[in-house]
Amino acid sequence: MVRQPLTPEQIEAGRRLGALLRQARAERELGEVAHAAGISPETLRKIETGRLPSPGFGTIIRLGEALGLPVQELADTWRGGELPLEAVS
């Protein structure tokens, strides 16, 4: 199966999601959050920086649980909801 290239909108959605996750992680160590979510630190780093703009559903669910973020907030952010200013700086 060949995966279609992501659209610019999907890439931007991944960047928004990554910014939200980075903000929610705040001062917590990247490795600590990755371990709690059952993913590698490198995978979390890629998601947070937008280099992995389309992570798996289960990964997002586990990150939300590890960070105390409701699934609805993650979905709204991915769809284009407004982020707090500190998330985009």
N, C-alpha and C positions, 0 to 999 in steps of 0.2 A: 504494500500500500504506500503510495506516494503522498506525502503531506504537502498541502498547498502552502505557499508562502503567506506569512501574516500580512494583513493590510496595515497601512499607517495608523488607522484607528485602533486596531488590536495592539499594536506596539505602544501607542500612547496609553491605552487602558492598562497595559502591563506596567508602565512607568508610574501611573497613578497608584496602582495597587502596591508597588514596591515602596513608594514614598510613605504610604499609610503604614505598612508593616515596619518600616524603618523608624517612623515616629513612635509607633506603639512599643517597639523594642526598647527605645530610649537608651537608658544606661545599662541595660542587661547585655551580657556578653553574647555575641553572635552564636558561639558554640553552644552555650547554655540553651538558647531558644531553639536552635536547630535540633539538639538532642531531645528536648521536650516534644518537638513536633515529629521526631522520627525521621529527619532528613539530614543530609550532610551540611556542614557549615558552608561549603562551596555552593551548594544548591540554594541555600538561603541568601548568600551573597549575590548570586546571579538574579534571584527574584527581586531583591531589594534594589539592585542597580538597573533593573529593566532589561538585563541581558537574557533573561528567561521570562518573556512577557506572557507566556501562556502555560503556567504550571497546572498540573493535574488537580482535579477537584478535591481528591482526598488530601493532597498536600495543603491546599488552601484551608480546608476544614481543620486539619491538625494545627496549622499555624494560628488560625483564629482561636482555637482552644488554648494553645500555649500562651497567647498574648492577651486573652480575655476580650477578643473582638467578636462581636456577633456576626454571623454569616451575612445578615442583611446589610450591615455596614460595609463589609468587604465587597458584596455585590454592587451596592450603590456606588462605591468608589470606582470599581471597575467600569461601570456603565457611564461614569462621567460626573458623579456627584462632586460637590465642592470639598476640597481638603482644607483643613486648618492651615493658616499661613506658615506655621513652623514646619509642616510636612513637606513643603515645596522648597524650602531654603536649604 
